[in-house]
Amino acid sequence: MILLISIAAFIFTLLGGLFALKFRDKLHLILGFSAGAVVGVAFFDLIPESLELAGATYESGTIMAIVALGFIAYMILDRLFVMHHHTDDDHDHEHHHKGNLGAGSLSFHSFLDGIGIGLAFQVSNTLGIVVAAAVLAHDFSDGINTVSMILRNGGTRRQAMKWLVMDACAPVLGVLSTLFFTVSEGTLGIILSLFSGFFLYIGASDLLPESHHNHPTIWTTVATIAGLATMFVAITLAGI
């Protein structure tokens, strides 16, 4: 069962990324959708899950402070790249680093998704299937988001494919890693809350502004709302 779910996670992520590559000429709409999807994952999946997992150990205010810390930490990393690459000659290099940072965060999130699946199966098969359904519900968007981060920052198709394959392999590696260790629910909840902050920054401060840059805002706004709605529906259905 775990093997089949790992393969499904790989395929869903890969299909999402290939979709983004195929419709690259509609990148502003894909970026708008990705912005909504990334923010939606934070609001509808990561934050509620972190509160549920870590709620028995930490106060909700503490957990939300970790979310804010994640937002601030990612912002500082993002600004450091700008500070160190402020000349015209370094402009492409700056965007390359930002794309890698964003895609790396998304890939690590996928790795944590895999860990979540593996740990859930350690509790029971029923819980494992529920968690796996939630992960598969947004794996397609994970692929879109990863490719979007690279293309949005001037990356090539080859670079996007490299990160897409890495993101697709990440949940599989996460599942396999749980064969060798266990993590407390409280610790996993704190990790998820930190990544909630990362995703809020990526969506609101990076993907969203770029999605409507030099493009009519009405359709990118619709795409962003569609991304949010898609994540809400997918995560809600997966949790039923």
LOTORTOR-394079 format. One record per residue (C-alpha): residue number from 1; residue in one letter; chain; x, y, z. Coordinates in steps of 0.25 Angstrom, whole numbers, plus 5000, padded with zeros to 4 digits. Each point is the difference from the previous one (the first is absolute). Layout:
BEGIN
    k  r  c    c1    c2    c3
  NUM  A  A     X     Y     Z
...
END
This chain:
BEGIN
    k  r  c    c1    c2    c3
    1  M  A  5000  5000  5000
    2  I  A  5011  5010  5004
    3  L  A  5008  4996  4987
    4  L  A  4987  5003  4991
    5  I  A  4998  5013  5007
    6  S  A  5014  5005  4999
    7  I  A  4999  4996  4985
    8  A  A  4987  5008  4999
    9  A  A  5006  5012  5007
   10  F  A  5012  5000  4990
   11  I  A  4991  4999  4988
   12  F  A  4990  5011  5005
   13  T  A  5011  5010  5002
   14  L  A  5007  4997  4987
   15  L  A  4987  5002  4992
   16  G  A  4998  5013  5007
   17  G  A  5014  5005  4996
   18  L  A  4998  4995  4986
   19  F  A  4987  5008  4999
   20  A  A  5007  5013  5004
   21  L  A  5011  4997  4990
   22  K  A  4990  4997  4988
   23  F  A  4992  5013  5003
   24  R  A  5012  5009  5002
   25  D  A  4995  5011  4991
   26  K  A  4988  5001  5011
   27  L  A  5011  5002  5011
   28  H  A  4993  5012  5006
   29  L  A  4987  4992  5002
   30  I  A  5008  4988  5005
   31  L  A  5007  5009  5010
   32  G  A  4987  5006  5005
   33  F  A  4994  4986  5002
   34  S  A  5013  4996  5007
   35  A  A  5000  5012  5009
   36  G  A  4986  4996  5005
   37  A  A  5004  4985  5001
   38  V  A  5012  5003  5008
   39  V  A  4993  5010  5010
   40  G  A  4988  4990  5000
   41  V  A  5009  4988  5004
   42  A  A  5005  5009  5012
   43  F  A  4986  5004  5004
   44  F  A  4992  4988  4998
   45  D  A  5010  4989  5002
   46  L  A  5014  5003  5007
   47  I  A  4995  5010  5011
   48  P  A  4988  4992  5004
   49  E  A  5008  4987  5000
   50  S  A  5011  5007  5008
   51  L  A  4990  5005  5010
   52  E  A  4994  4986  5001
   53  L  A  5014  4992  5002
   54  A  A  5007  5010  5009
   55  G  A  4987  5005  5007
   56  A  A  5002  4991  5012
   57  T  A  5014  5004  5002
   58  Y  A  5000  5015  4996
   59  E  A  4991  5012  5002
   60  S  A  4993  5004  4987
   61  G  A  5006  5014  5001
   62  T  A  5014  4993  5000
   63  I  A  4997  4992  4988
   64  M  A  4995  5012  4993
   65  A  A  5012  5008  5004
   66  I  A  5009  4989  4993
   67  V  A  4991  5002  4988
   68  A  A  5004  5015  5000
   69  L  A  5015  4996  5003
   70  G  A  5000  4991  4987
   71  F  A  4994  5012  4992
   72  I  A  5011  5010  5006
   73  A  A  5011  4989  4998
   74  Y  A  4997  4998  4986
   75  M  A  4998  5015  4997
   76  I  A  5014  5002  5006
   77  L  A  5006  4989  4991
   78  D  A  4993  5006  4988
   79  R  A  5005  5015  5003
   80  L  A  5014  4995  5002
   81  F  A  5000  4994  4986
   82  V  A  4996  5014  4995
   83  M  A  5011  5007  5009
   84  H  A  5011  4991  4995
   85  H  A  4995  5001  4985
   86  H  A  4996  5014  4998
   87  T  A  5008  5003  4987
   88  D  A  4994  4999  4986
   89  D  A  5011  4989  4997
   90  D  A  4995  4992  5012
   91  H  A  4985  5001  4997
   92  D  A  4999  4987  4994
   93  H  A  5008  4993  5010
   94  E  A  4991  5006  5011
   95  H  A  4988  4995  4994
   96  H  A  5006  4986  4998
   97  H  A  5003  5000  5015
   98  K  A  4986  5004  5004
   99  G  A  4994  4990  4990
  100  N  A  5009  4989  5007
  101  L  A  4996  5005  5014
  102  G  A  4985  4999  4997
  103  A  A  5001  4987  4992
  104  G  A  5008  4994  5011
  105  S  A  4990  5004  5011
  106  L  A  4989  4994  4992
  107  S  A  5008  4987  4998
  108  F  A  5003  4999  5015
  109  H  A  4986  5002  5003
  110  S  A  4997  4988  4991
  111  F  A  5010  4992  5008
  112  L  A  4993  5004  5012
  113  D  A  4987  4995  4994
  114  G  A  5006  4987  4998
  115  I  A  5005  4999  5014
  116  G  A  4986  5003  5004
  117  I  A  4994  4989  4992
  118  G  A  5011  4990  5006
  119  L  A  4997  5004  5014
  120  A  A  4985  5000  4998
  121  F  A  5001  4985  4995
  122  Q  A  5009  4997  5013
  123  V  A  4987  5004  5008
  124  S  A  4990  4993  4991
  125  N  A  4997  4996  4986
  126  T  A  4987  5009  5001
  127  L  A  5007  5012  5004
  128  G  A  5011  4998  4990
  129  I  A  4990  4999  4988
  130  V  A  4993  5013  5005
  131  V  A  5013  5007  5001
  132  A  A  5005  4995  4986
  133  A  A  4987  5004  4994
  134  A  A  5002  5015  5005
  135  V  A  5014  4999  4995
  136  L  A  4996  4995  4986
  137  A  A  4989  5011  4999
  138  H  A  5011  5011  4999
  139  D  A  5012  4992  4994
  140  F  A  4995  5005  4986
  141  S  A  5000  5014  5005
  142  D  A  5014  4998  5006
  143  G  A  5005  4996  4986
  144  I  A  4994  5013  4994
  145  N  A  5006  5008  5012
  146  T  A  5014  4995  4999
  147  V  A  5001  5002  4985
  148  S  A  4993  5014  5001
  149  M  A  5011  5004  5010
  150  I  A  5011  4997  4991
  151  L  A  4994  5006  4987
  152  R  A  4995  5012  5007
  153  N  A  5015  5003  5004
  154  G  A  5005  4998  4986
  155  G  A  5004  4986  5001
  156  T  A  5001  4990  4988
  157  R  A  4991  4989  4997
  158  R  A  5012  4990  5004
  159  Q  A  5001  5007  5013
  160  A  A  4985  4999  5002
  161  M  A  5000  4985  4997
  162  K  A  5012  4998  5009
  163  W  A  4992  5006  5012
  164  L  A  4987  4993  4996
  165  V  A  5007  4986  5000
  166  M  A  5006  5004  5014
  167  D  A  4986  5004  5005
  168  A  A  4993  4988  4994
  169  C  A  5011  4991  5007
  170  A  A  4999  5008  5014
  171  P  A  4987  4993  5005
  172  V  A  5005  4986  4996
  173  L  A  5013  5003  5008
  174  G  A  4992  5005  5011
  175  V  A  4992  4988  5001
  176  L  A  5012  4991  5000
  177  S  A  5007  5008  5010
  178  T  A  4990  4997  5011
  179  L  A  5004  4985  4999
  180  F  A  5013  5005  5008
  181  F  A  4994  5010  5010
  182  T  A  4988  5006  5007
  183  V  A  4997  5015  5003
  184  S  A  4990  5005  5011
  185  E  A  4987  5006  4996
  186  G  A  5004  5013  5007
  187  T  A  5014  5001  4992
  188  L  A  4993  4997  4987
  189  G  A  4989  5011  5003
  190  I  A  5011  5010  5003
  191  I  A  5007  4997  4987
  192  L  A  4987  5001  4992
  193  S  A  4997  5013  5006
  194  L  A  5014  5006  4996
  195  F  A  4997  4995  4986
  196  S  A  4987  5007  5001
  197  G  A  5007  5013  5001
  198  F  A  5009  4997  4988
  199  F  A  4988  4997  4991
  200  L  A  4993  5012  5004
  201  Y  A  5012  5009  4996
  202  I  A  5002  4992  4987
  203  G  A  4985  5002  4996
  204  A  A  4997  5014  5005
  205  S  A  5014  5007  4998
  206  D  A  5006  4992  4988
  207  L  A  4990  4993  4991
  208  L  A  4988  5009  5001
  209  P  A  5007  5013  4997
  210  E  A  5007  4994  4988
  211  S  A  4987  4993  4995
  212  H  A  4993  5014  4996
  213  H  A  5013  5007  4996
  214  N  A  4997  5006  4986
  215  H  A  4988  4992  4999
  216  P  A  4985  5003  5002
  217  T  A  4997  4997  5015
  218  I  A  4986  4995  4998
  219  W  A  5004  4986  4995
  220  T  A  5012  4998  5009
  221  T  A  4990  5004  5011
  222  V  A  4991  4990  4996
  223  A  A  5011  4990  4999
  224  T  A  5005  5003  5014
  225  I  A  4986  4998  5005
  226  A  A  4999  4987  4993
  227  G  A  5013  4995  5006
  228  L  A  4995  5003  5014
  229  A  A  4986  4994  4997
  230  T  A  5007  4987  4994
  231  M  A  5008  4998  5012
  232  F  A  4988  5002  5009
  233  V  A  4992  4990  4993
  234  A  A  5011  4990  4998
  235  I  A  5004  5000  5015
  236  T  A  4986  5000  5005
  237  L  A  4996  4988  4992
  238  A  A  5013  4993  5003
  239  G  A  4997  5002  5015
  240  I  A  4986  4994  4999
END
